[in-house]
Amino acid sequence: MKQVIKQREDIVFYLIMYPLTSIHDDAYRKSKSIVCAKDNNERLKRLELAYDKKPVPDPECETTAIDVNMQVASDIGVFSTPTVFAGDGRRLNIQLTAESLISEITGGK
């Protein structure tokens, strides 16, 4: 995603926290911490910490957002990450490279 954003400022990603609790013991708590962060900069910082396998602060709020995300994912058949959907709702079953994402999202433009 970072490579896509560097190349195309007109492409936006919406990240929805979907912790894979069956393979990552602390994913649920980390997801809540990210969602509860005070602003987008702090959310991004915590997301990067999680990706880098560094300590993520405890959540500062109570939220059901993660539970809702997990239920919706189950309802629509999402069981792994990353799962990418285009703006028109299509699930993209492509190799996740910057070039393939840009091509699929833009129709090759």
Secondary structure as the mmCIF struct_conf table of DSSP 4:
data_model
#
loop_
_struct_conf.conf_type_id
_struct_conf.id
_struct_conf.beg_label_comp_id
_struct_conf.beg_label_asym_id
_struct_conf.beg_label_seq_id
_struct_conf.end_label_comp_id
_struct_conf.end_label_asym_id
_struct_conf.end_label_seq_id
HELX_RH_AL_P HELX_RH_AL_P1 LYS A 2 GLN A 7
TURN_TY1_P TURN_TY1_P1 GLU A 9 ASP A 10
TURN_TY1_P TURN_TY1_P2 THR A 21 ILE A 23
TURN_TY1_P TURN_TY1_P3 ASP A 25 ASP A 26
HELX_RH_AL_P HELX_RH_AL_P2 ALA A 27 CYS A 36
BEND BEND1 ALA A 37 ASP A 39
HELX_RH_AL_P HELX_RH_AL_P3 ASN A 40 TYR A 51
TURN_TY1_P TURN_TY1_P4 ASP A 52 LYS A 53
HELX_LH_PP_P HELX_LH_PP_P1 PRO A 57 PRO A 59
BEND BEND2 GLU A 60 CYS A 61
BEND BEND3 THR A 64 THR A 64
HELX_RH_AL_P HELX_RH_AL_P4 ALA A 65 ILE A 76
TURN_TY1_P TURN_TY1_P5 GLY A 77 GLY A 77
BEND BEND4 SER A 80 THR A 81
STRN STRN1 VAL A 84 PHE A 85
TURN_TY1_P TURN_TY1_P6 GLY A 87 ASP A 88
BEND BEND5 GLY A 89 GLY A 89
HELX_LH_PP_P HELX_LH_PP_P2 ARG A 90 ARG A 90
STRN STRN2 ARG A 91 LEU A 92
BEND BEND6 ILE A 94 ILE A 94
HELX_RH_AL_P HELX_RH_AL_P5 ALA A 98 THR A 106
TURN_TY1_P TURN_TY1_P7 GLY A 107 GLY A 107
#
